[in-house]
Every structure is written in structure tokens, then in C-alpha cells.
Amino acid sequence: MDTNQHELYEYARDRIKQKKRLFVHFIILVIGSLFLFVANKWLSFHSETNWWIWTVTIWFFIFVFHCIKVLITDSFMNKNWERAQIDKLMLKQSKKIEQLKNDFENSKSIES
């Protein structure tokens, strides 16, 4: 396997791990929510407070952020995006270096 194929394989493997963790997070969220609901009913005999709703809501927002990271952010900010950004910055730096060299040579020729 050449390096390009190996990089593609590693990227695919990492993406699958991320999606698997997201799925596990979802299952734990559902089971944990049910557990918190039952715990709230058993531990709060005559209380009207539903503390489990706040806990599940916060947990759900954490899950939403996890979804955004895995499904949106990491899908377009991948290795190809990083390479393109690096190439763009390197091109910009090389242009600045060329401009500085030209300016230096022009100032040197004017002094002569």
C-alpha cells in the first residue's frame, strides 16, 4: 500500500471511530435518560421537582455539540482542507519572499 492509500485508510478508520463513538454516545444518552427518569420517580416520592429533565437537557445539548463536531466540522475540515490551507500559506510566503528579493535587488541597483 502506498502512502496516499495508507493516509486514506487511516482517515476512513478515524471517521468510522468517530461515528461509532457518536452512536455509542446516543445509546448511552437514551439509556441514561430512562435511568434518570426512573430514579427521579423512585427517589422523589411526593416531590413535584423533575430534576431529571434538566440533566437530560444538558446532556442532550452536549450530544448535539458532539454531532456537530463529527458530522459537520470534521467532515469538511479534514486532511485535504489542512493541505489546501498549508499550500495557500506557503504560496503566500513564497510570494512575499520573492517580493522582498525584488525590492532588495531594485534598491541595490538604484544605489549603484
GIURMO-V733585 format. One line per field, one symbol per residue. ss: DSSP state (A for helix, B for strand, O for the rest). burial: I if it has 16 or more other C-alpha atoms within 10 Angstrom, else O. Layout:
BEGIN
ss: ???
burial: ???
END
This chain:
BEGIN
ss: OOAAAAAAAAAAAAAAAAAAAAAAAAAAAAAAAAAAAAAAAAAOOOOOOOAAAAAAAAAAAAAAAAAAAAAAAAAAOOAAAAAAAAAAAAAAAAAAAAAAAAAAAAAAAAAO
burial: OOOOOOOOOOOOOOIOOIOOOIOOIIOOIOOOIOOIIOOIIOOOOOOOOOOIOOOIOOOIOOIOOIIOOIOOOOOOOOOOOOOOOOOOOOOOOOOOOOOOOOOOOOOOOOOO
END
